[in-house]
Amino acid sequence: MPLADIASGLFEGLARLVVEIVFELLIKGAGFVIVRPLYPRANPDGALVVVVGLAFWAGVIAFCVFAYRAQVPG
């Protein structure tokens, strides 16, 4: 089925784009920006950058949840 192959390829490309944007830019980018001043020779593809990036976004989400709970009664 050529249509199924086209749809499969399109979905795979779109999924890869989303993963690249989320993982590379948001997680690794934030981690690298935080780690770089502390460790000038930090590897942008290293595990430390990923862990710090995930911790940063977990902190942002936690802050947003607590701020929302503080503002909304009940």
Secondary structure, 3 states (H helix, E strand, C coil): CHHHHHHHHHHHHHHHHHHHHHHHHHHHHHHHHHHCCCCCCCCCCCHHHHHHHHHHHHHHHHHHHHHHHHHCCC
